[in-house]
């Protein structure tokens, strides 16, 4: 993550990020930590909804609060040149394009989760690494995967299916909801591909990309909340609900997303994205520990398959 010692970023300065061709031990540890945070986020989102804050309005407030945090971070650590770079002509248009995709991802995902079960939604949402791997294979010659790496992704996804097998067999979903969640996964992958494949965005500071995404998605998400009848009036939210929103805003949408952009700009994006398979497993673990959800043999089988598949993905 960027720190106070870094030179201010501007359009004319070279990209300060050092590209690395393979994931090292530090990168793997950071990615596992990030996916654990995102696993807890699923519990936090559910809890916050139960405490009175509706999904689209929750996403809008999160984007707004995180955009303010990122702006303050840039102003304090980077100075005025970096603040001016936030609206630089060369990054503004592609950055806002990514913001539109980001907002659409949350709109279709939350709608899909209303129609299908959470277990089915998580499985289809985490199809994103497949879209990322395919997109990078077609768009970025330096990140083409070999057959063994594609096989690793397939094994990891089958492990995810095993982890949710009991919930899937229980039914309760819908074709429309499943397709919307699958579309959410494709949109999630699209944001990664846009950042990594674009010369303009890939040469920009991670904080700049994140701010454009959050700030640009805020009015779209507020409009979606209004369109869906979530506002007005503003709902009554409990202190626990506000705590959940704080976690999603400051810890997830600010700190973890900033680190995520740093990772996909530093390391091969296809292999970084593959670690998102771990996030739902962490979600199950936190659901068991904090909400009393039941564990299953499917989860244990899934963990083994995911670890093995991820090892294949990260072969040189």
N, C-alpha and C positions, 0 to 999 in steps of 0.2 A: 504494500500500500504506500502511496506517496507520503512523504514526510516533510518537515520544515526545511531540511537541508537540500531539497531539490530545487533546481533553478526554475524560475517562472516559465510556464509553457506559453508559447505563442505560435502563430502560424508559420513563422520563419525559422523556428528552432527545429533541430533534428529530433526524431523520435527517441526519447530517453529510455525506452523499454528494450531490454536485451532479450532477443528471441532465443529460445532453447528448443532443440529438436525433440527432446524426450522428457518425460516426467521423472523428476528425481524424488528422493525420499521426503524432502520438505514439501514439495508440491502435492504429493499424495496425502501427507498429513493434513495440509490445509484443506484439500478437497473433501476429505472425510469429515473434518470439523464443520465445513460449510454445509454438507449434506445433512449432518446431524441437526444443525440449526434449522434447516428447511423442513426436516421431519417434525420438529417441535412446532414449526409454524402451522402445520395442518391442524394440530390440536388447538393452537391459539386461535386460528380462524374460526373453528367450530365453536369454541368457547365464547368468542366475542359475538358471534351471531346469536348465540343463546342468551347473551347478556343485553341484547337489544339493538345491536348495530348491524344493519342489513348489509348483504354482500357487496353490492356495487358502491354504496356509499362508503363502506369500510375501505374498499380499494382506492376510492377517490381521496379520502382523507389520508390514507397511507402515502399515496403518491405526492400529495401536497406537502405533508410534513417532511417526507424524505427529501423532496426537492429543496426545501428550506435548509435542511441539514447539510446537504451537499454544497449548496451555494455558500453557506457559512464556512464549511471546510475549505473550499477553494479560496475564499477571500482571506482566511487566516493563514493558510499554509503556502499559498501560491502568490498572493498579491494581486494588484490591479490588472497587470497584463493578462493573467489567467482569467479574471472575471470578464474582461473584454472579449477574450477568446470564446466565451460561452455562446456568444451570439455572432461569432465570425461567419461571414457569408459562406465560406467553403464547407463548414461543418453543420450549419444551421439546417439547411434543407434535408440532407440525408439523415441527420439526427432526429428531426421531426418525423421523417418517414418511419424510422424505427419506433418512435413513440406511438404512432398510430397502430402499428402491429402489436406493440406491447399492450395497449389499451384493449384492442380487439381480443387478444388472448384471454384477458380476464373476463371480458363480457361474455364470450362464448363458453368459457370454462365454468363460470358460476351458473349460467343458464343450464349447461349440461348436467351439472351436479344436482340441480333441482329436479331433473327428469330421470336420472339414473342413480344407481347406488354409488356410494363413495368409493368402494373397492373397485368397481368397474371404471369409474372416472380416473382414479389414480393410475391404473394400468394403461389406459388409452392416452392419458396426458404424458406418461413417461415413454411414449413412443418417440419423443423428441430426438434422442441420440441416433435413431435410425435415419431420420430426416437430415440431421446434421452430417452424419457420415456420408450419406448419399450425395448431399449438396456439395460438401467439400471435395468428394471424389470427382464430381463433375466440374466444379468451378475453380478449385485450387490444386494445380498439379503437384505441388510440394507436399500435399497432405492426402494423397491417394492411399487408401488402405489395401492391404493384401488380403488374400482369402482367409488366412488364419485370424486376422483381426475382425473381419465381418462375422466369422464363425463364433468368435468370442462374444460379440454383441448379441447374436442369436441365443447363445447359451445363457447369457445374463438375463435376457428378456424372458426366456423360458423359466428361469429361476424366479423372476418376478411373478410370472403366472402361477407358479407352484405356491408362492407365498400367499396369493389371494384366491387359490383354487376353491376353497370352501365357500367363500363369499360369492364367487362367480357362479358356482353351481346352485347356490341358494336362489338365484334369480333376483327379481326386483328392479331390473333395469329397463331401458327402452332403447330402440334403435336410434331415435332422434338424439337422446341424451348421449349415447355412446359415440355417435358421429361428431357431436359438438365437442366432446372431450378429446377425441382424436384430432379435430381441427385445432383445439387449444394446444396440443402437443406440436402440431405442425407450425403454428404461429410462434411458439416458444423457440423452436429450431430456427425459424426464419430470422428472429432477432439476432441469434448467434451468428448465422451466416452473413447477415447484412453487415454486422460489425467487423467480422473477420475478413470478408471478401472485399469490402470497400477500401480502396486506397486512402480515401479521405478519413474515414472513421478509424481505420486501423492505425493511422499515424497520429490520431488525437489522443489526448490524455484520457485515461479511464474515467476520471471524475467528470470530465466534460461530456463524454458519451452518456454516463449515467444521469447527469442533470438534464440533458436534453430529452432523454427518455421519460424521466419522471415528470418534469415540468410540462412536456408536450402531451402526456397522457392524462394529466389532471383534469383539464376541461372536458375531455371526451368522457371520462369516467363519471364526472358530475352530471353531464348531460344524460348519460345512461341511467344514473340513479334517478334523475327527475323523470325520464321517460318511463321507467318501470314503476313509478309511483312511490319510491322510497322517501322522497322529499318533495314538497313540504308536507307535514311539519317535521322538524328535526326530532328524531326519536329520543326517548329517555334511556340512557345507558348507565349501567352500574359501574362502580369503581373497578371491578374486576374486568369489565369490558374495556375500559380505558387503558388498563394495564396491558391487556392483550393487544390493543391498537398500538401502544408504545413499543411493545416488543417487535411487532411487524414493521413499524415505521423506522425506528432507530437501529435496531439490531439487524433486521432482515433487509429492508429496502434501502437502507443507507450503508451500513458497514459491510454486510455480507455481499451485497450486489456490487459495491465498489471493488471488493477483493475479487469477485467473480470475473468482472471485466478485465481486471489485471491479469488473471490467470489465462483467460482465453486469448489475450493479446500476447502473452509471454510463451505459452506452451501450445502444442497442437490442439486445436479446438475440438476435433473429433474425439480425441482421447480424454480431454477434460470433460466434455459433455457426457461421456459414458459413465462418469461417476454419479450422475444424477439417478442412476438405478438404485443407489443406496438410500436416497431420501425417503421413499415410502416405507422401507424397512425400519428406518429410525422412527418414522411416524407410528408404525405399529408398536414398536417398543415403548415409545412415550405414551401412546394410548393405553397400553397395558399398565404402565407404572402410574400414570396420573388419572386415568379415567376408568380403570378396571376392565379394559377390553381383554378378551380371551386370546391366548396364544395358541398356535397349532403346529403340528408337524410340518405343514406346508411351509411355514416360515423358516424352520430349520433347514429344510431341503433347499429352499430358495436362497438362503444365505450362502450355502456351500456352492451352489451353481453360480451365483453372482460373483463371488470371490474368484472362482475358477475362470469365469468368462472375462472378468476385468483383467485378470493376469494375461489372458490371450490378447486382449485389446492393446495392452501396453507392451507387447513384444516389439523389439526393434526391427 
